[in-house]
C-alpha cells in the first residue's frame, strides 16, 4: 500500500475518493470561475491568483453518486478560516479553524445521480484568530507573507459502515518493547489489532470494545525508530466491518537534565526552520515530491530535523518525516491571537487539540510547540499577555499528550512551567557569546524578551535549554539556469529582508554560520538549535535556498555546511 496516495497516511480507509477536481469559486456567489483545489485562491496554482484580502467567498462542485451504501463522509484537510457546508441546499455543518481537519456524514443529504456541494467561507476574523505568518496588511512585509483563504488541503469522500472506528492513537515504548494503542469507536463489539513489520504479521490482539479501549501489546520483534532510520511498523485495526490502516515508530523521547535523549541516547537537535510555504501554492505544495524535497535538502545540509513553524503541515509531510527518521517540532500558527484575552482560550484549545489529535501517532514529532513569541498583539505590542493563557495551553497539552515534551512558548514571554526552556536571538556574535557564557558558567538567562515585566517569572536553573531561532542571515544570490555555476553576488533588491546585516557573498555567509554554530556547540547546557531558515519565503531572503528551492551554495559549499553541523 502506497500511503502517499491517501490524504492522511496515518489513518487510512481504502474506500476513499479524492474530489479535488472540477470546483468553482466566487467572491460574491454570483460570478463563478474554475478553481484548482486544494490550492487557495491567492495562489498561482489555483488559477485565481487574487492576493488582496478575501473576507467572504464561495465554492461549489457537482458530486455524482452512483449508489448510496453504508455512510458517505466528506473530509476536509483544512479550510481557512470558518466555513459552512451545504449539500443540495441543505445545511450539513460548519467548522472554525483554518489549519485542522474536519468531516461530515452527508449520507442523508445525498441522492443517486447529481448533487451540489456548496461551501461558504468566512475569513474576516483578523483579530484574535490564529493566522500564523499570514500578513495582516494588504502586502507581504518582513516575516509576514501572502494570506491563505478557503480550501488549502485535500478534500475527499469516504465510504464507511455505520459502526466504525473513530480514532486510533499509538504510544510506543522502546524500553519495554511495547505499544499502547487507544481505539475509539461509535459502538460496542469485537476489535482486532494486527501488528506487522515489513509485511510480516508479528502479533494479533483480540478484545471487546465499548466505545473505547486501550490495549498494551508486547512486540515479539524490536525495530528501533531513530535519527535517519525510519523503521515503521504497520497496524491494521478491525472493528466489525470497518478496517483502519495505521503505523507507528518504536522510539522513546525525553529530556534528562540539560540533554535530549532519543532511545536512551543523547541526541543534539540540529533543526532548521521550515515554514511550509511554496511560491506557486503558498500553503500547499504542488505534489508530494515538493514535500519530500524540503526534507531531503535539509538532510543534505546536515540537519537532523526541523521546527515546522507557525503552520500545521500536510499529513503526508509528516509521513515522509516518519519514513526518513527526521525529527520535527509540531507547532500551531498562534500569531494573530490576543493572548491577553482569556475569553478566546477555549476556542484556541479546541483548534490546537484537533492538531494534536490528528498528529499524535507520528514518531517524528518529538516536541509540541503550541505558542510562539507571545510578546503582544499586532495592534498594540504594549498590551501584555495574560500568563494564565500560556499556562492553560501548556497544561492542556500535557493532559492530552503526556508522552512528549512540550515547550510553553518558543522564544518568549515564558510562563512558570515548561518541559524545555527555549529562546530566540538574532543579535550579533558578541552578544550571543555573552548570553551563552552566562548560561554555561552562571546559570543565568538574561536574553531580551524572555519574560513579562512584573510577573517575577525567571528561568528555573536546571531546565533543558534549546536555542530555537538564530541566524536569519540575509543572503541573496544570482543564479544561472545552470545550477552548477552559481554566482553569489550582492543583495540588489531593496525589498529583501533578513535579521540584522546581510552577507555579500557565499564565503562570508559560511564563515558567519560556522562562527555561530561553533559558539553554540561550546555551550554544554544547550540541547539543540534551530537555524532560521531552510529557504527564502517571499521577501524574506535568509535561507540556504531560494523560495523556489534553488541552492544559493555550490555542492562543495553545501558539504561545508554539513561538515559544520556534524562537528557535534
CORKA-V116929 format. One record per residue. N is the residue number from 1. SS is DSSP state (@ for helix, = for strand, . for the rest). OMEGA is omega as a letter, one per 40 degrees, with the letter a starting at -180 (NA if undefined). Layout:
# CORKA-V116929
N | SS | OMEGA
N | SS | OMEGA
This chain:
# CORKA-V116929
1 | . | i
2 | . | a
3 | @ | a
4 | @ | i
5 | @ | a
6 | . | a
7 | . | i
8 | . | a
9 | . | a
10 | . | i
11 | . | a
12 | = | i
13 | . | a
14 | . | a
15 | . | a
16 | = | a
17 | = | i
18 | = | a
19 | . | i
20 | . | a
21 | . | i
22 | . | i
23 | = | i
24 | = | a
25 | = | i
26 | = | i
27 | . | a
28 | . | a
29 | . | i
30 | . | i
31 | . | a
32 | . | i
33 | = | a
34 | = | i
35 | = | i
36 | . | i
37 | . | e
38 | . | a
39 | . | a
40 | . | a
41 | . | i
42 | . | a
43 | . | i
44 | . | a
45 | . | i
46 | . | a
47 | . | a
48 | . | i
49 | . | i
50 | . | a
51 | . | i
52 | . | i
53 | . | i
54 | . | a
55 | . | a
56 | = | i
57 | = | a
58 | = | i
59 | = | i
60 | = | a
61 | = | i
62 | = | i
63 | = | i
64 | = | a
65 | = | a
66 | . | i
67 | . | i
68 | . | a
69 | . | a
70 | . | i
71 | = | i
72 | = | a
73 | = | i
74 | = | a
75 | = | i
76 | = | i
77 | . | i
78 | . | i
79 | = | a
80 | = | e
81 | . | a
82 | = | a
83 | = | i
84 | = | a
85 | = | a
86 | = | i
87 | = | i
88 | . | i
89 | . | i
90 | = | i
91 | = | a
92 | = | a
93 | = | a
94 | = | a
95 | = | i
96 | = | a
97 | . | a
98 | . | a
99 | . | a
100 | . | a
101 | . | i
102 | = | a
103 | = | i
104 | = | i
105 | = | a
106 | . | a
107 | @ | a
108 | @ | a
109 | @ | a
110 | . | i
111 | . | i
112 | . | a
113 | = | a
114 | = | i
115 | = | i
116 | = | i
117 | = | a
118 | = | a
119 | = | i
120 | = | a
121 | = | i
122 | = | i
123 | . | a
124 | . | a
125 | . | a
126 | . | i
127 | . | i
128 | . | i
129 | . | a
130 | . | i
131 | . | i
132 | . | a
133 | . | i
134 | = | a
135 | . | i
136 | . | i
137 | . | a
138 | . | a
139 | . | i
140 | . | i
141 | = | i
142 | . | i
143 | . | i
144 | = | a
145 | = | a
146 | . | a
147 | . | i
148 | . | i
149 | . | i
150 | = | a
151 | = | i
152 | . | i
153 | . | a
154 | . | i
155 | = | a
156 | = | i
157 | = | a
158 | = | i
159 | = | a
160 | = | i
161 | . | a
162 | . | i
163 | . | a
164 | . | i
165 | = | a
166 | = | a
167 | = | i
168 | = | i
169 | = | a
170 | = | i
171 | = | a
172 | = | i
173 | = | a
174 | . | a
175 | . | a
176 | . | a
177 | . | a
178 | = | i
179 | = | i
180 | = | a
181 | = | i
182 | = | i
183 | = | i
184 | = | i
185 | = | i
186 | = | a
187 | = | a
188 | = | i
189 | = | a
190 | = | i
191 | = | i
192 | = | a
193 | = | i
194 | = | a
195 | = | a
196 | = | i
197 | = | a
198 | . | i
199 | . | i
200 | = | i
201 | = | a
202 | = | a
203 | = | i
204 | = | i
205 | = | i
206 | = | i
207 | = | i
208 | = | i
209 | = | i
210 | = | a
211 | = | i
212 | = | i
213 | = | i
214 | = | a
215 | = | i
216 | = | a
217 | = | i
218 | = | a
219 | . | i
220 | . | i
221 | . | a
222 | . | i
223 | . | a
224 | = | i
225 | . | a
226 | = | i
227 | . | i
228 | . | a
229 | = | a
230 | . | i
231 | . | a
232 | . | i
233 | = | i
234 | = | a
235 | = | i
236 | = | a
237 | = | a
238 | = | i
239 | = | a
240 | . | a
241 | . | a
242 | = | i
243 | = | i
244 | = | i
245 | = | i
246 | = | a
247 | = | i
248 | = | i
249 | . | a
250 | = | a
251 | . | i
252 | . | i
253 | = | i
254 | = | i
255 | = | i
256 | = | a
257 | . | a
258 | . | a
259 | = | i
260 | = | a
261 | = | i
262 | = | i
263 | . | i
264 | . | i
265 | = | i
266 | = | i
267 | . | i
268 | . | a
269 | = | i
270 | = | a
271 | = | i
272 | = | a
273 | = | i
274 | = | a
275 | . | i
276 | . | i
277 | . | a
278 | = | a
279 | . | a
280 | . | a
281 | . | a
282 | = | i
283 | . | a
284 | . | i
285 | . | i
286 | . | a
287 | . | a
288 | @ | i
289 | @ | i
290 | @ | i
291 | @ | a
292 | @ | a
293 | @ | a
294 | @ | i
295 | @ | a
296 | @ | a
297 | @ | i
298 | @ | i
299 | @ | i
300 | @ | i
301 | . | i
302 | . | i
303 | . | i
304 | . | i
305 | = | a
306 | = | i
307 | = | a
308 | = | a
309 | . | i
310 | . | i
311 | . | i
312 | . | a
313 | . | i
314 | . | i
315 | @ | i
316 | @ | i
317 | @ | a
318 | @ | i
319 | @ | i
320 | @ | i
321 | @ | i
322 | @ | a
323 | @ | a
324 | @ | a
325 | . | a
326 | . | a
327 | = | i
328 | = | i
329 | = | i
330 | = | a
331 | = | i
332 | . | a
333 | . | a
334 | . | i
335 | . | a
336 | . | a
337 | . | i
338 | . | a
339 | . | i
340 | . | a
341 | . | a
342 | @ | i
343 | @ | a
344 | @ | a
345 | @ | i
346 | @ | a
347 | @ | i
348 | @ | i
349 | @ | i
350 | @ | i
351 | @ | a
352 | @ | i
353 | @ | i
354 | @ | i
355 | @ | i
356 | @ | a
357 | @ | i
358 | @ | a
359 | @ | a
360 | . | a
361 | . | a
362 | . | i
363 | . | a
364 | . | a
365 | = | a
366 | = | i
367 | = | i
368 | = | a
369 | = | a
370 | . | a
371 | . | a
372 | = | i
373 | . | a
374 | . | a
375 | . | a
376 | . | a
377 | . | i
378 | . | a
379 | . | a
380 | . | a
381 | . | i
382 | . | i
383 | . | a
384 | . | i
385 | . | i
386 | . | a
387 | @ | i
388 | @ | i
389 | @ | a
390 | @ | a
391 | @ | i
392 | @ | i
393 | @ | i
394 | @ | a
395 | @ | i
396 | @ | i
397 | @ | i
398 | @ | i
399 | @ | a
400 | @ | i
401 | . | i
402 | . | a
403 | . | a
404 | . | i
405 | = | i
406 | = | i
407 | . | a
408 | . | i
409 | . | i
410 | = | a
411 | . | i
412 | . | e
413 | . | a
414 | . | i
415 | . | a
416 | . | a
417 | . | i
418 | . | i
419 | . | i
420 | . | a
421 | = | i
422 | = | a
423 | = | i
424 | = | i
425 | . | i
426 | . | i
427 | . | a
428 | . | a
429 | @ | a
430 | @ | i
431 | @ | i
432 | @ | i
433 | @ | i
434 | @ | a
435 | @ | a
436 | @ | i
437 | @ | i
438 | @ | i
439 | @ | a
440 | @ | a
441 | @ | a
442 | @ | a
443 | . | a
444 | . | i
445 | . | a
446 | . | i
447 | . | a
448 | . | i
449 | . | i
450 | . | a
451 | . | i
452 | . | a
453 | . | i
454 | . | a
455 | . | i
456 | . | i
457 | . | a
458 | . | i
459 | . | i
460 | . | a
461 | . | a
462 | . | i
463 | . | i
464 | . | a
465 | = | i
466 | = | i
467 | = | a
468 | = | i
469 | = | i
470 | = | i
471 | = | a
472 | . | a
473 | . | i
474 | . | a
475 | . | i
476 | . | i
477 | . | i
478 | = | a
479 | = | i
480 | . | i
481 | . | i
482 | . | a
483 | . | a
484 | . | a
485 | . | a
486 | = | i
487 | = | i
488 | . | a
489 | . | a
490 | . | i
491 | . | a
492 | . | a
493 | . | i
494 | . | i
495 | . | i
496 | . | a
497 | = | i
498 | . | a
499 | . | i
500 | . | a
501 | . | i
502 | . | i
503 | . | a
504 | . | a
505 | . | a
506 | @ | a
507 | @ | i
508 | @ | i
509 | @ | a
510 | @ | i
511 | @ | a
512 | @ | i
513 | @ | a
514 | @ | i
515 | @ | a
516 | @ | a
517 | @ | i
518 | @ | i
519 | @ | i
520 | @ | a
521 | @ | i
522 | . | a
523 | . | a
524 | . | a
525 | . | i
526 | = | a
527 | = | a
528 | = | i
529 | = | i
530 | = | a
531 | = | i
532 | = | e
533 | . | a
534 | . | a
535 | = | i
536 | . | i
537 | = | a
538 | . | a
539 | . | a
540 | = | a
541 | . | a
542 | . | i
543 | . | i
544 | . | a
545 | = | i
546 | . | a
547 | . | i
548 | . | i
549 | . | i
550 | . | a
551 | = | i
552 | . | a
553 | . | i
554 | . | i
555 | @ | i
556 | @ | i
557 | @ | i
558 | @ | i
559 | @ | i
560 | @ | i
561 | @ | i
562 | @ | i
563 | @ | i
564 | @ | a
565 | @ | a
566 | . | i
567 | . | a
568 | . | NA
